[in-house]
Amino acid sequence: MTLKDIARELNLSVNTISDVLNGGDQRYSAATRQRVHETAARPGYRPNRQTQLLLSLIGKKSPPIPSEGLLLSCTPHLRESCGVPPP
């Protein structure tokens, strides 16, 4: 069972599930937190080890946003998703 599976089952976003399971859940109701934790406690859910390793290396801070010059050399989809106009 993955975060996506839990999110789909509970009709919540993957970000919400991740926030609750990683302790950043103060902004969610007690009922939502309980539903997420109960679902994740069922057999079959395993945290993504690669994600946990990455977070342990960079901390819980977001990585820096690349400069616009670097984004110009990226794919059109990435430029669009970051709000950078085409060259």
N, C-alpha and C positions, 0 to 999 in steps of 0.2 A: 504494500500500500504506500503510495507517495502523497506528497502535499496536494498534488492535483486531484488525486482520488478523494482525499478528505474534503477538499474544497467543493468538488462536484457533489459529493454525498450530502454535505451540509448546506449547499447553495450559498457558499461564501467565496471570497476571492482567495487566491493562493497567498497574496500578501497578508491577508488577515490571518490565515492559518499560520504562516511563518511568524508573524508578529506575536501571536499568542504563544506558540511553542518556544519562542526564543526570549520570552519574558517581557516583551514590550507591549503588554496587553492591557495596560491600565485604561486605555480609551474604549475598551470593549466591555459590554455588559457581563455580569457574573454568569448569566445563563449561556452566553456565547462562549466564554472561556471554558465553562464546564463541558459543553458539547464538544468543543475541539479537543480538550484533554481526554475526555472519555473515548472519543473515536480514535485518537492516536494511541491510547493505551491498549486497544484491542490487538490481538495477535496479527502480525503482518506488516505493521508500520515500522519502518526503519529510517532513521535520519540519513540524509545523503552525506556520506563520509567525505566526499570530495569538497562539498560546500563547507562542511565543518572545518576541514583542513584549511581551505582558503580563508575563511573568516578568522581562524586562529593566527594566520600569517599577517593579514592586513588589519585585523581588529574589526570592530563593528562599524567603523566609519566607512563611508562610501569612498571608492577610489576617486582620485582627482579627475575632473572632466578634461579631456584633451583640448588642446588649443584649436581654434578654428582652422589654422593652417594644416594641422594634421587631419582634421575632419574632411577637408577638401580633397584629400587623397583617398578617402574611404569610399565605400560603395554608396551609390545614390540612396539606397534604403536607409543606411545609417545616417547619412547627412540629413535626410528628410525627418527621421525620427528625433534628431537632435535640434531640429529647427534651423539648420544651416542651409542657405540658398545654394542652388547649383552654381558651379564655377562659370 
